[in-house]
Amino acid sequence: LAQSYSYRHFYVTMQHGRTLVLLVLGVLGTGFSVANVANAAGASCDGSVCEVMSSDQSDQFSDIESIKGPTGREEELEELHVGMLQVSAGLLPRESTIEASELRKNTKKDVMPKVHESIFQWIEGDSIKSMLLPIATAILLPHAVSFLVAHAIMHKTAEHSTESEILQEKQEEPKSFAYIAERIGPMWLIHMLGIFSFALGAPSIEYLYLNYFARQQSHSQIDCSVQMAEAPCAQSIMKVLHLAIIRGFALPFVQFIVGPALGAFSDAYGRRPAVLVIRTCLFIHCAGTAAVAWFPIPIWIDFGLSFFAMIPWGSVPFAWYIDRLDHAPSIVYAMSMVEGSCIICAALGTAIGSFLTLKMALLVEFLGRGVTTMLIAIFLLPESLPEEKRVPFSWSSLTPTAALQLLLQSPVVEKLTAIGVINAFHWAGYYTLFGRFLQSHMAWTRQNTYTGGLVEQVSQVLWLFLGVKVLLRIFGQAGLMAVSTTAAVLSNILQMLSNKPWQIYTNSVVLSGPAIMGSAVVAGIVGKAASGGQQGMLQTALGLVTQMAGALGPVAFATVYKLLDPTAPGAPAWNMYLYILYGALFAVPSLLLTFSLSKHDEKV
């Protein structure tokens, strides 16, 4: 903005160059008259002044010396001096009056706007007219849709009082740890190693992009991972944010094209071939990122290859877990263990990654997430779906509508889908902007990212291993999901009100663990919602709609954040409160749908 304003100011100055020329001529004319007066009086003339006088001017002013008599000479000189002043002072006001009016007229739109104005001035001004569309699409529409969908689903459920609901049985206990570990061991190992490698390198990827743009701007080898407070790094944040929004917006399209086909392929030919396709895509992505970090390759290579990582890599492996266990209580217990162990691996990866350089961290991620997991999938992963449970392949199953129909098979699945869509829109939008909030508001460094991630992961492990069973007995399934959503919203509110890194760390210790406990319960419920031959399509369909919602969330939150600009210097406090309220309102329809599940829980 500052650069564009300088360019506009330069253009206006050149456009009114005639005024400046006249001003210079007037000043020079005055200087020449004074110099010749001094010369005529016998004073010495400065060479720098005399040299710029033309021969015509010298002849003109030499006539003064022919004036006889000191009195007449002084009078003539005085008249000439006054005449020159009138010329230099008389021409400019007439021209500058015209030019100044044009300048005010032409540059009125170029004046930089005020940083902040009162809410009443904003409502009465012209700026509100240009903001009606973003306000309607980013604020009113998402909230209206979420509340209307929640109301429609709950009203529909109330009309069907005799439906059969699919919820976890309270009477059964999960099977032993040894049985679960033996059944899901290879995929569990793939996920732990993949998460370890991802956590080790993921915090560096964003700084890889920041370094690229900052170095282009500063023409120096600046390292934003340790110099985030420098101007080139701070100015590159929005460029990286724009790329993140583009990728987030492209994600549902990739999911839309690949997801249903991958799920149908796994239902017809088995989970293992589909898992190998997924690992190959992730291998390509990790290889591209490591190559950009180590070699002078443009960042756009990684940006293009990152679309391979948009394949729905979690849906088919999750169906693999369900096939191998086929027992809802065991699924809940297994998912909590898988999540807890993966978080431990993520914590180790985060801790180790904090001691590695950016290039080394991305190389280790490639070797672990790309190479080693591929070898495990090829040589150790068994097939989970027996041939007798597979469904014949049909081309019609590749269409997204075929998979989406499975999300409407029961009221509980409809509610879980709506909850997933609302939460995905909320969390994806919030956390995309939250990273930029930390970087711009606290000059959040790569080391802060590693430390915060480590603290968050410790909390999540403790709550998953110790809190799920306890809270499940106290609150039930729906109650545990409500506790998870409430903890997440409270964590978001406190995060946006934080001013110091230790406040972010404390928040993570207390609330990040409870915020993810509901996912294990959802896994157990969804695992019973379809037969083995439809698990792949159900998982990909659920992943598709949540990814689409997650792609729209960052756009909406970025629009609201830009309108309010709560962290700008001198921004009123209510800007931040309005932004917090905007996000927190999404939890209301989600909680309403969650509490409505408790009614079905009581029927079981």
C-alpha positions, 0 to 999 in steps of 0.5 A: 500500500505504501509503495502504490501510494508513492507511485500515485504521488509521483504520478500526480507530481509529474502531472503538475510539473508545469507548476514546479517549473514556473516556481523554479523560474520565478526563484531563479529570476529573483536570484538573478536580479539580486545578484546583478544588483550586488554586481552593479553596486560593486559587490563581488559576484559568486561564480556559481551564480554568474555562470548559470546566467545566459548571455542574453540575461547578462546583456539585459542586466548590463544595461543597468550599469549605463544608468548615470547618477546614484539616485536614478540607478537605485530607483531603476534597480528597485523597479526592476527588482520589484518587477521580477518579484511580481513576475515570479510571484504573480504567475505562480498563484494563478497557475497554482490555484488552477492546479491545486484545485485539480490536484485536490480533485484528482488525488482525493481518491488517492489519499490513504484512508484512515486506519480506523473510524467510529462504527457510526462513521463507517455505517454512514460512509460509502465503505459500507456499500462495498462491504455488503457482499462480503458481510452477506457471504462471509458472516450472514450466510454461513451462520444462517445455513448452519442454524437452518440445517441444524433445525431441519435435521432435528425437526426431521428426527423428531418426526421419526420417533421409531427409527433405529439409531446406531450408537455404541453399546454401553454394556460391552467392553473393548477387547484386550490391548494385545488383540487390538495391537495384533489386528491393527499393528502394521497400519498403526506403525505406518501412522505413527511413523508418518505422523512423526515425520510430518510433525518433524518437518511440517512447521518448516514448510511455511517458513520455506515459503516465507523465506522464498518471498522474503529473499525475493523482496530483500535480495538477501539470504534472510531466514524467516524461521529466526528473523520473523520480526524483519520487515521482508518476513512480515510482509510475506505473510499475506502472500503465504496466506493467499497460497494457503487459501488457494490450496484450501479451496482446491482441496475439496475439488481434488477430494471431489474427484478422487475421493469417491473413486478411491473409496469405491475402488477399495470396496471392490478390490480391497483396501491394500491397493488403495493404501498403496496409491495413497502412499505413492501420492504422499511420496511424490509430495514429500520428495518435491518439498525436500528437493525445493529445500535442498536445491535452487528450485522455485517454490512453485514446484512444491506448490504444484506437487502439493496437490498430490497430498490432497488425496483423501489419505485418511478415509481408506486406512480408517476403513481398514481399521474398522474391517480388522476390528469390527467391534464398536467399543474396540474401535473407540478404544483403538482409535483413542490409542492410535491417536494417543500414540501418534501424538506421542510420535508427533511430540517426539518429531516436534522436539527433534525437529526443533533442533534441526535446520529447515533443510534437514527437517524436510529431508528427514520428513521425506525419508520417514513419511515418503520412503519408509512408510511406503516400504511398510505398506508394500511388505507388511500391510495385510488385506483387511476386506475379505473377498466375500464382503467386497461389492462389485465395481460399477462405474456409477459408484465413481460419481460423488452423488453415489457416495453422498447418498450414504450420508443420508441413510440414518438420522444419526449419520445425518447429524454427525455429518452436519456436526462434521461440516460445521466444525470443519468450516469453523476449525479450518477457518479459525486455525488458518488465520490463527497462525497468521495472528501469532506471526503478526501479533507476537512475531511467532517464530519457528521455535515458538511453533515447535514449543507450542506444538510439543506442549499441545501434544503432551496435553492431548496424550494425557487426555486421550489415555486417561480422560476418554474412559473416565468422561465417557462413563460420566457424560456418555457419548453425546456428552463427551462430544459436547465437552470436546466442542466446548473446550475447543471454543473456549480455547479459541477465545482465550487464544485470541485474547492472549498477548504473550507466548506463555499464555498460548502454552498454558491454554494448550496444556489445559484445553487442547486435550479435551478438544480432540476427545470427541473424535474417538467417539465419532469413529465408533459411531460411524464404524457401525453406520455401514457394512464392510462393503460400504465403509470405503465410500462412507468414509470418503463421502464424509471426508469429502463434505468436511473437506469442502466445508474446511476449504470455505472456512479460511475464505470466510474467516479471512474476509471477516478478519480483514474487515475488522483488522483486530490487531492493527495499531490503535484498533478498538477492542470491540474489533477483536470481540466481534471476531471472537463472537463470529467464530464462537457462534458456530459452536451453537448449532453444533452443540444443539445437534450433539445434545440431540444425540443423547436422546437416541443414546437413551433409547439404546 
